Amino acid sequence: MPANRFPVTWPPFRISEFKNFTEAYQRLRDFVRSINDLRVRIVIVCNDHADRLTPTEDAGAPSSTPDDKLLFYINSSNGDIYVSTGTASAADWKKISP
C-alpha cells in the first residue's frame, strides 16, 4: 500500500491533497462534526414523530385548538379517540372512534 493513500475500503481521501497535517486534521474534524450534526437531526425528527404518536388524554372531548395536524387525543371518560386535522380552532379535532 502506498504511504500517501488510505486503504481502498476508506473513502477516497488522499493525503497529498492536504497542504499539511493541520489542514487534514481540520477537514476530518469538520467531517466528523457533520456526521454528528446529521445524527442530532435524525434524533430530532424521530422524537417529533414519536411525540405525534403519544396521545393527549383527558376527560371529555377536546376543547383547545390543536398545536399541529395529525395529533391524537383520547377522551378518558368514554374512550373516544380524536385526531387533529388543522390548527384553526377546537373544531379541527375529528372523532375517529365509533
N, CA, C and O atoms as a Tinker XYZ file with bonds, in Angstrom:
   392  protein
     1  N      0.848000   -1.178000    0.000000    73     2
     2  CA     0.000000    0.000000    0.000000    64     1     3
     3  C      0.893000    1.241000    0.000000    63     2     4     5
     4  O      1.777000    1.353000    0.849000    81     3
     5  N      0.687000    2.161000   -0.917000    73     3     6
     6  CA     1.481000    3.388000   -0.941000    64     5     7
     7  C      1.281000    4.179000    0.351000    63     6     8     9
     8  O      0.199000    4.149000    0.938000    81     7
     9  N      2.290000    4.864000    0.779000    73     7    10
    10  CA     2.248000    5.593000    2.044000    64     9    11
    11  C      1.320000    6.800000    1.998000    63    10    12    13
    12  O      0.905000    7.280000    3.053000    81    11
    13  N      0.982000    7.303000    0.828000    73    11    14
    14  CA     0.177000    8.521000    0.751000    64    13    15
    15  C     -1.300000    8.261000    0.509000    63    14    16    17
    16  O     -2.017000    9.193000    0.143000    81    15
    17  N     -1.794000    7.037000    0.695000    73    15    18
    18  CA    -3.208000    6.735000    0.472000    64    17    19
    19  C     -3.780000    5.941000    1.629000    63    18    20    21
    20  O     -3.090000    5.146000    2.267000    81    19
    21  N     -5.062000    6.174000    1.884000    73    19    22
    22  CA    -5.782000    5.352000    2.851000    64    21    23
    23  C     -6.123000    4.022000    2.189000    63    22    24    25
    24  O     -6.062000    3.918000    0.964000    81    23
    25  N     -6.480000    3.000000    2.971000    73    23    26
    26  CA    -6.902000    1.736000    2.374000    64    25    27
    27  C     -8.090000    1.934000    1.438000    63    26    28    29
    28  O     -8.833000    2.905000    1.583000    81    27
    29  N     -8.278000    1.044000    0.496000    73    27    30
    30  CA    -9.338000    1.147000   -0.504000    64    29    31
    31  C    -10.720000    1.152000    0.152000    63    30    32    33
    32  O    -11.648000    1.745000   -0.397000    81    31
    33  N    -10.877000    0.521000    1.285000    73    31    34
    34  CA   -12.179000    0.463000    1.952000    64    33    35
    35  C    -12.574000    1.800000    2.554000    63    34    36    37
    36  O    -13.752000    2.006000    2.844000    81    35
    37  N    -11.653000    2.699000    2.748000    73    35    38
    38  CA   -11.937000    4.026000    3.309000    64    37    39
    39  C    -12.363000    4.954000    2.178000    63    38    40    41
    40  O    -11.968000    4.729000    1.034000    81    39
    41  N    -13.159000    5.992000    2.457000    73    39    42
    42  CA   -13.472000    6.948000    1.380000    64    41    43
    43  C    -12.188000    7.454000    0.717000    63    42    44    45
    44  O    -11.151000    7.531000    1.377000    81    43
    45  N    -12.233000    7.787000   -0.529000    73    43    46
    46  CA   -11.017000    8.076000   -1.288000    64    45    47
    47  C    -10.362000    9.415000   -0.935000    63    46    48    49
    48  O    -10.334000   10.334000   -1.755000    81    47
    49  N     -9.841000    9.517000    0.276000    73    47    50
    50  CA    -9.053000   10.684000    0.653000    64    49    51
    51  C     -7.605000   10.414000    0.286000    63    50    52    53
    52  O     -7.095000    9.309000    0.474000    81    51
    53  N     -6.975000   11.410000   -0.223000    73    51    54
    54  CA    -5.542000   11.278000   -0.495000    64    53    55
    55  C     -4.809000   12.272000    0.382000    63    54    56    57
    56  O     -5.135000   13.459000    0.406000    81    55
    57  N     -3.825000   11.779000    1.097000    73    55    58
    58  CA    -3.051000   12.643000    1.983000    64    57    59
    59  C     -2.409000   13.781000    1.196000    63    58    60    61
    60  O     -2.278000   14.893000    1.709000    81    59
    61  N     -2.014000   13.517000   -0.029000    73    59    62
    62  CA    -1.332000   14.544000   -0.822000    64    61    63
    63  C     -2.251000   15.713000   -1.175000    63    62    64    65
    64  O     -1.763000   16.757000   -1.609000    81    63
    65  N     -3.571000   15.568000   -1.001000    73    63    66
    66  CA    -4.492000   16.661000   -1.283000    64    65    67
    67  C     -4.423000   17.748000   -0.218000    63    66    68    69
    68  O     -4.878000   18.866000   -0.458000    81    67
    69  N     -3.876000   17.455000    0.929000    73    67    70
    70  CA    -3.774000   18.407000    2.011000    64    69    71
    71  C     -2.386000   19.039000    2.013000    63    70    72    73
    72  O     -1.385000   18.378000    1.740000    81    71
    73  N     -2.350000   20.312000    2.321000    73    71    74
    74  CA    -1.073000   21.028000    2.338000    64    73    75
    75  C     -0.223000   20.628000    3.527000    63    74    76    77
    76  O      1.004000   20.585000    3.437000    81    75
    77  N     -0.885000   20.331000    4.651000    73    75    78
    78  CA    -0.156000   19.945000    5.860000    64    77    79
    79  C     -1.087000   19.159000    6.776000    63    78    80    81
    80  O     -2.273000   18.989000    6.490000    81    79
    81  N     -0.527000   18.690000    7.868000    73    79    82
    82  CA    -1.294000   17.880000    8.803000    64    81    83
    83  C     -2.447000   18.679000    9.409000    63    82    84    85
    84  O     -3.525000   18.125000    9.626000    81    83
    85  N     -2.243000   19.973000    9.687000    73    83    86
    86  CA    -3.287000   20.801000   10.293000    64    85    87
    87  C     -4.514000   20.887000    9.390000    63    86    88    89
    88  O     -5.644000   20.801000    9.870000    81    87
    89  N     -4.299000   21.056000    8.097000    73    87    90
    90  CA    -5.424000   21.115000    7.164000    64    89    91
    91  C     -6.161000   19.776000    7.114000    63    90    92    93
    92  O     -7.392000   19.742000    7.095000    81    91
    93  N     -5.411000   18.681000    7.092000    73    91    94
    94  CA    -6.032000   17.351000    7.084000    64    93    95
    95  C     -6.858000   17.140000    8.353000    63    94    96    97
    96  O     -7.980000   16.637000    8.299000    81    95
    97  N     -6.287000   17.533000    9.498000    73    95    98
    98  CA    -6.987000   17.401000   10.771000    64    97    99
    99  C     -8.280000   18.215000   10.768000    63    98   100   101
   100  O     -9.325000   17.718000   11.188000    81    99
   101  N     -8.216000   19.462000   10.296000    73    99   102
   102  CA    -9.400000   20.320000   10.282000    64   101   103
   103  C    -10.494000   19.760000    9.379000    63   102   104   105
   104  O    -11.672000   19.804000    9.737000    81   103
   105  N    -10.122000   19.236000    8.218000    73   103   106
   106  CA   -11.131000   18.663000    7.315000    64   105   107
   107  C    -11.777000   17.424000    7.917000    63   106   108   109
   108  O    -12.993000   17.249000    7.844000    81   107
   109  N    -10.961000   16.575000    8.508000    73   107   110
   110  CA   -11.519000   15.369000    9.129000    64   109   111
   111  C    -12.386000   15.736000   10.332000    63   110   112   113
   112  O    -13.430000   15.121000   10.549000    81   111
   113  N    -11.964000   16.733000   11.117000    73   111   114
   114  CA   -12.760000   17.186000   12.256000    64   113   115
   115  C    -14.108000   17.726000   11.780000    63   114   116   117
   116  O    -15.140000   17.429000   12.382000    81   115
   117  N    -14.108000   18.514000   10.711000    73   115   118
   118  CA   -15.362000   19.052000   10.166000    64   117   119
   119  C    -16.256000   17.932000    9.648000    63   118   120   121
   120  O    -17.476000   17.986000    9.800000    81   119
   121  N    -15.651000   16.919000    9.036000    73   119   122
   122  CA   -16.403000   15.773000    8.545000    64   121   123
   123  C    -17.086000   15.038000    9.699000    63   122   124   125
   124  O    -18.264000   14.689000    9.608000    81   123
   125  N    -16.351000   14.805000   10.776000    73   123   126
   126  CA   -16.923000   14.128000   11.945000    64   125   127
   127  C    -18.031000   14.978000   12.564000    63   126   128   129
   128  O    -19.062000   14.446000   12.976000    81   127
   129  N    -17.827000   16.289000   12.631000    73   127   130
   130  CA   -18.876000   17.161000   13.163000    64   129   131
   131  C    -20.130000   17.113000   12.304000    63   130   132   133
   132  O    -21.242000   17.133000   12.830000    81   131
   133  N    -19.961000   17.050000   10.985000    73   131   134
   134  CA   -21.132000   16.992000   10.112000    64   133   135
   135  C    -21.903000   15.689000   10.314000    63   134   136   137
   136  O    -23.132000   15.678000   10.248000    81   135
   137  N    -21.191000   14.600000   10.559000    73   135   138
   138  CA   -21.863000   13.326000   10.848000    64   137   139
   139  C    -22.622000   13.435000   12.162000    63   138   140   141
   140  O    -23.746000   12.946000   12.267000    81   139
   141  N    -22.026000   14.068000   13.163000    73   139   142
   142  CA   -22.707000   14.241000   14.450000    64   141   143
   143  C    -23.936000   15.132000   14.293000    63   142   144   145
   144  O    -24.976000   14.854000   14.891000    81   143
   145  N    -23.833000   16.206000   13.493000    73   143   146
   146  CA   -24.995000   17.070000   13.241000    64   145   147
   147  C    -26.117000   16.285000   12.574000    63   146   148   149
   148  O    -27.287000   16.474000   12.907000    81   147
   149  N    -25.774000   15.412000   11.642000    73   147   150
   150  CA   -26.769000   14.576000   10.983000    64   149   151
   151  C    -27.443000   13.662000   11.999000    63   150   152   153
   152  O    -28.661000   13.491000   11.966000    81   151
   153  N    -26.662000   13.077000   12.896000    73   151   154
   154  CA   -27.219000   12.201000   13.930000    64   153   155
   155  C    -28.199000   12.975000   14.805000    63   154   156   157
   156  O    -29.280000   12.474000   15.117000    81   155
   157  N    -27.831000   14.190000   15.200000    73   155   158
   158  CA   -28.713000   15.016000   16.038000    64   157   159
   159  C    -30.014000   15.321000   15.305000    63   158   160   161
   160  O    -31.089000   15.245000   15.900000    81   159
   161  N    -29.931000   15.666000   14.019000    73   159   162
   162  CA   -31.145000   15.961000   13.250000    64   161   163
   163  C    -32.039000   14.733000   13.127000    63   162   164   165
   164  O    -33.263000   14.849000   13.199000    81   163
   165  N    -31.447000   13.568000   12.943000    73   163   166
   166  CA   -32.234000   12.328000   12.859000    64   165   167
   167  C    -32.965000   12.085000   14.175000    63   166   168   169
   168  O    -34.140000   11.717000   14.170000    81   167
   169  N    -32.286000   12.285000   15.297000    73   167   170
   170  CA   -32.921000   12.096000   16.601000    64   169   171
   171  C    -34.074000   13.076000   16.779000    63   170   172   173
   172  O    -35.130000   12.698000   17.288000    81   171
   173  N    -33.889000   14.332000   16.367000    73   171   174
   174  CA   -34.956000   15.332000   16.490000    64   173   175
   175  C    -36.178000   14.921000   15.674000    63   174   176   177
   176  O    -37.304000   14.994000   16.164000    81   175
   177  N    -35.962000   14.493000   14.440000    73   175   178
   178  CA   -37.075000   14.084000   13.583000    64   177   179
   179  C    -37.781000   12.871000   14.164000    63   178   180   181
   180  O    -39.011000   12.821000   14.195000    81   179
   181  N    -37.011000   11.894000   14.625000    73   179   182
   182  CA   -37.621000   10.688000   15.200000    64   181   183
   183  C    -38.405000   11.019000   16.458000    63   182   184   185
   184  O    -39.494000   10.482000   16.662000    81   183
   185  N    -37.879000   11.884000   17.297000    73   183   186
   186  CA   -38.599000   12.267000   18.514000    64   185   187
   187  C    -39.877000   13.011000   18.183000    63   186   188   189
   188  O    -40.893000   12.820000   18.850000    81   187
   189  N    -39.841000   13.865000   17.153000    73   187   190
   190  CA   -41.047000   14.574000   16.744000    64   189   191
   191  C    -42.125000   13.580000   16.339000    63   190   192   193
   192  O    -43.287000   13.724000   16.721000    81   191
   193  N    -41.739000   12.575000   15.568000    73   191   194
   194  CA   -42.724000   11.575000   15.145000    64   193   195
   195  C    -43.207000   10.753000   16.333000    63   194   196   197
   196  O    -44.383000   10.398000   16.399000    81   195
   197  N    -42.330000   10.452000   17.257000    73   195   198
   198  CA   -42.737000    9.688000   18.442000    64   197   199
   199  C    -43.714000   10.503000   19.273000    63   198   200   201
   200  O    -44.685000    9.950000   19.790000    81   199
   201  N    -43.482000   11.806000   19.416000    73   199   202
   202  CA   -44.405000   12.650000   20.182000    64   201   203
   203  C    -45.770000   12.714000   19.519000    63   202   204   205
   204  O    -46.786000   12.810000   20.209000    81   203
   205  N    -45.813000   12.665000   18.209000    73   203   206
   206  CA   -47.098000   12.692000   17.499000    64   205   207
   207  C    -47.912000   11.432000   17.803000    63   206   208   209
   208  O    -49.142000   11.480000   17.821000    81   207
   209  N    -47.253000   10.338000   18.035000    73   207   210
   210  CA   -47.962000    9.090000   18.298000    64   209   211
   211  C    -48.403000    8.965000   19.749000    63   210   212   213
   212  O    -49.210000    8.093000   20.070000    81   211
   213  N    -47.895000    9.811000   20.626000    73   211   214
   214  CA   -48.284000    9.796000   22.028000    64   213   215
   215  C    -49.520000   10.668000   22.189000    63   214   216   217
   216  O    -49.434000   11.887000   22.038000    81   215
   217  N    -50.674000   10.067000   22.493000    73   215   218
   218  CA   -51.909000   10.860000   22.555000    64   217   219
   219  C    -51.995000   11.700000   23.824000    63   218   220   221
   220  O    -51.428000   11.360000   24.862000    81   219
   221  N    -52.716000   12.798000   23.706000    73   219   222
   222  CA   -53.099000   13.579000   24.878000    64   221   223
   223  C    -54.352000   12.904000   25.428000    63   222   224   225
   224  O    -55.211000   12.458000   24.668000    81   223
   225  N    -54.446000   12.834000   26.740000    73   223   226
   226  CA   -55.586000   12.151000   27.345000    64   225   227
   227  C    -56.203000   13.040000   28.415000    63   226   228   229
   228  O    -55.495000   13.618000   29.240000    81   227
   229  N    -57.522000   13.144000   28.394000    73   227   230
   230  CA   -58.235000   13.938000   29.398000    64   229   231
   231  C    -59.703000   13.514000   29.370000    63   230   232   233
   232  O    -60.150000   12.860000   28.428000    81   231
   233  N    -60.444000   13.889000   30.408000    73   231   234
   234  CA   -61.876000   13.585000   30.458000    64   233   235
   235  C    -62.633000   14.590000   29.596000    63   234   236   237
   236  O    -62.423000   15.798000   29.705000    81   235
   237  N    -63.499000   14.089000   28.754000    73   235   238
   238  CA   -64.297000   14.948000   27.890000    64   237   239
   239  C    -63.665000   15.145000   26.525000    63   238   240   241
   240  O    -62.508000   14.795000   26.295000    81   239
   241  N    -64.455000   15.716000   25.626000    73   239   242
   242  CA   -63.984000   15.979000   24.263000    64   241   243
   243  C    -62.939000   17.092000   24.286000    63   242   244   245
   244  O    -62.958000   17.930000   25.188000    81   243
   245  N    -62.035000   17.116000   23.321000    73   243   246
   246  CA   -61.026000   18.175000   23.305000    64   245   247
   247  C    -61.674000   19.541000   23.067000    63   246   248   249
   248  O    -62.558000   19.684000   22.223000    81   247
   249  N    -61.220000   20.534000   23.822000    73   247   250
   250  CA   -61.812000   21.868000   23.692000    64   249   251
   251  C    -60.780000   22.922000   23.291000    63   250   252   253
   252  O    -61.137000   24.070000   23.027000    81   251
   253  N    -59.522000   22.543000   23.244000    73   251   254
   254  CA   -58.483000   23.509000   22.868000    64   253   255
   255  C    -58.135000   23.352000   21.390000    63   254   256   257
   256  O    -58.408000   22.318000   20.779000    81   255
   257  N    -57.535000   24.380000   20.835000    73   255   258
   258  CA   -57.097000   24.342000   19.438000    64   257   259
   259  C    -55.859000   23.455000   19.336000    63   258   260   261
   260  O    -54.930000   23.616000   20.127000    81   259
   261  N    -55.823000   22.521000   18.382000    73   259   262
   262  CA   -54.648000   21.652000   18.241000    64   261   263
   263  C    -53.399000   22.462000   17.871000    63   262   264   265
   264  O    -53.490000   23.464000   17.162000    81   263
   265  N    -52.245000   22.024000   18.355000    73   263   266
   266  CA   -50.970000   22.675000   18.048000    64   265   267
   267  C    -50.468000   22.323000   16.656000    63   266   268   269
   268  O    -49.693000   23.076000   16.066000    81   267
   269  N    -50.904000   21.183000   16.128000    73   267   270
   270  CA   -50.423000   20.716000   14.828000    64   269   271
   271  C    -51.433000   19.735000   14.258000    63   270   272   273
   272  O    -52.373000   19.333000   14.944000    81   271
   273  N    -51.240000   19.353000   13.010000    73   271   274
   274  CA   -52.095000   18.335000   12.390000    64   273   275
   275  C    -51.627000   16.943000   12.807000    63   274   276   277
   276  O    -50.473000   16.749000   13.188000    81   275
   277  N    -52.538000   15.988000   12.730000    73   275   278
   278  CA   -52.277000   14.576000   12.982000    64   277   279
   279  C    -51.830000   14.271000   14.405000    63   278   280   281
   280  O    -51.009000   13.380000   14.620000    81   279
   281  N    -52.360000   15.001000   15.373000    73   279   282
   282  CA   -52.138000   14.702000   16.782000    64   281   283
   283  C    -53.332000   13.885000   17.275000    63   282   284   285
   284  O    -54.429000   13.987000   16.726000    81   283
   285  N    -53.117000   13.082000   18.307000    73   283   286
   286  CA   -54.168000   12.226000   18.827000    64   285   287
   287  C    -54.613000   12.680000   20.213000    63   286   288   289
   288  O    -53.815000   13.183000   21.004000    81   287
   289  N    -55.895000   12.495000   20.488000    73   287   290
   290  CA   -56.483000   12.842000   21.776000    64   289   291
   291  C    -57.425000   11.710000   22.162000    63   290   292   293
   292  O    -58.188000   11.221000   21.329000    81   291
   293  N    -57.372000   11.292000   23.428000    73   291   294
   294  CA   -58.265000   10.244000   23.924000    64   293   295
   295  C    -59.116000   10.821000   25.057000    63   294   296   297
   296  O    -58.598000   11.400000   26.012000    81   295
   297  N    -60.429000   10.650000   24.927000    73   295   298
   298  CA   -61.365000   11.031000   25.981000    64   297   299
   299  C    -61.326000    9.904000   27.001000    63   298   300   301
   300  O    -61.830000    8.812000   26.738000    81   299
   301  N    -60.734000   10.155000   28.155000    73   299   302
   302  CA   -60.537000    9.090000   29.148000    64   301   303
   303  C    -61.831000    8.654000   29.828000    63   302   304   305
   304  O    -61.864000    7.594000   30.453000    81   303
   305  N    -62.887000    9.438000   29.720000    73   303   306
   306  CA   -64.138000    9.040000   30.372000    64   305   307
   307  C    -64.931000    8.032000   29.547000    63   306   308   309
   308  O    -65.657000    7.218000   30.119000    81   307
   309  N    -64.814000    8.062000   28.213000    73   307   310
   310  CA   -65.577000    7.093000   27.412000    64   309   311
   311  C    -64.740000    6.390000   26.329000    63   310   312   313
   312  O    -65.261000    5.540000   25.607000    81   311
   313  N    -63.465000    6.732000   26.211000    73   311   314
   314  CA   -62.589000    6.050000   25.254000    64   313   315
   315  C    -62.649000    6.577000   23.830000    63   314   316   317
   316  O    -62.013000    5.999000   22.949000    81   315
   317  N    -63.389000    7.652000   23.566000    73   315   318
   318  CA   -63.429000    8.218000   22.217000    64   317   319
   319  C    -62.046000    8.713000   21.808000    63   318   320   321
   320  O    -61.299000    9.246000   22.629000    81   319
   321  N    -61.717000    8.534000   20.544000    73   319   322
   322  CA   -60.416000    8.942000   20.012000    64   321   323
   323  C    -60.637000   10.033000   18.974000    63   322   324   325
   324  O    -61.536000    9.942000   18.139000    81   323
   325  N    -59.799000   11.067000   19.042000    73   323   326
   326  CA   -59.871000   12.195000   18.115000    64   325   327
   327  C    -58.508000   12.382000   17.457000    63   326   328   329
   328  O    -57.472000   12.059000   18.039000    81   327
   329  N    -58.528000   12.909000   16.238000    73   327   330
   330  CA   -57.300000   13.272000   15.539000    64   329   331
   331  C    -57.447000   14.717000   15.050000    63   330   332   333
   332  O    -58.526000   15.132000   14.627000    81   331
   333  N    -56.354000   15.468000   15.113000    73   331   334
   334  CA   -56.425000   16.865000   14.667000    64   333   335
   335  C    -56.216000   16.935000   13.156000    63   334   336   337
   336  O    -55.334000   16.278000   12.603000    81   335
   337  N    -57.039000   17.739000   12.509000    73   335   338
   338  CA   -56.961000   17.892000   11.049000    64   337   339
   339  C    -56.512000   19.290000   10.645000    63   338   340   341
   340  O    -56.335000   19.563000    9.458000    81   339
   341  N    -56.328000   20.167000   11.606000    73   339   342
   342  CA   -55.913000   21.538000   11.331000    64   341   343
   343  C    -55.503000   22.218000   12.615000    63   342   344   345
   344  O    -55.400000   21.581000   13.663000    81   343
   345  N    -55.267000   23.524000   12.529000    73   343   346
   346  CA   -54.821000   24.273000   13.704000    64   345   347
   347  C    -55.596000   25.581000   13.874000    63   346   348   349
   348  O    -55.113000   26.505000   14.529000    81   347
   349  N    -56.786000   25.667000   13.290000    73   347   350
   350  CA   -57.561000   26.919000   13.333000    64   349   351
   351  C    -58.413000   27.049000   14.591000    63   350   352   353
   352  O    -58.505000   28.130000   15.172000    81   351
   353  N    -59.039000   25.946000   15.015000    73   351   354
   354  CA   -59.925000   26.017000   16.179000    64   353   355
   355  C    -60.101000   24.617000   16.762000    63   354   356   357
   356  O    -59.596000   23.631000   16.224000    81   355
   357  N    -60.830000   24.559000   17.874000    73   355   358
   358  CA   -61.094000   23.268000   18.513000    64   357   359
   359  C    -61.928000   22.352000   17.615000    63   358   360   361
   360  O    -61.955000   21.138000   17.819000    81   359
   361  N    -62.607000   22.933000   16.621000    73   359   362
   362  CA   -63.391000   22.137000   15.688000    64   361   363
   363  C    -62.511000   21.292000   14.769000    63   362   364   365
   364  O    -63.012000   20.425000   14.053000    81   363
   365  N    -61.209000   21.542000   14.790000    73   363   366
   366  CA   -60.294000   20.758000   13.970000    64   365   367
   367  C    -59.985000   19.391000   14.589000    63   366   368   369
   368  O    -59.281000   18.587000   13.978000    81   367
   369  N    -60.496000   19.118000   15.783000    73   367   370
   370  CA   -60.413000   17.771000   16.356000    64   369   371
   371  C    -61.574000   16.957000   15.778000    63   370   372   373
   372  O    -62.736000   17.328000   15.948000    81   371
   373  N    -61.263000   15.849000   15.096000    73   371   374
   374  CA   -62.293000   14.996000   14.486000    64   373   375
   375  C    -62.312000   13.652000   15.203000    63   374   376   377
   376  O    -61.279000   13.005000   15.377000    81   375
   377  N    -63.506000   13.249000   15.612000    73   375   378
   378  CA   -63.677000   11.963000   16.291000    64   377   379
   379  C    -63.490000   10.843000   15.256000    63   378   380   381
   380  O    -64.107000   10.857000   14.191000    81   379
   381  N    -62.643000    9.892000   15.586000    73   379   382
   382  CA   -62.392000    8.782000   14.644000    64   381   383
   383  C    -62.835000    7.441000   15.204000    63   382   384   385
   384  O    -62.773000    6.434000   14.498000    81   383
   385  N    -63.281000    7.401000   16.456000    73   383   386
   386  CA   -63.781000    6.151000   17.008000    64   385   387
   387  C    -65.304000    6.114000   16.878000    63   386   388   389
   388  O    -65.941000    7.166000   16.822000    81   387
   389  N    -65.894000    4.917000   16.830000    73   387   390
   390  CA   -67.362000    4.832000   16.674000    64   389   391
   391  C    -68.120000    5.378000   17.863000    63   390   392
   392  O    -69.351000    5.370000   17.868000    81   391
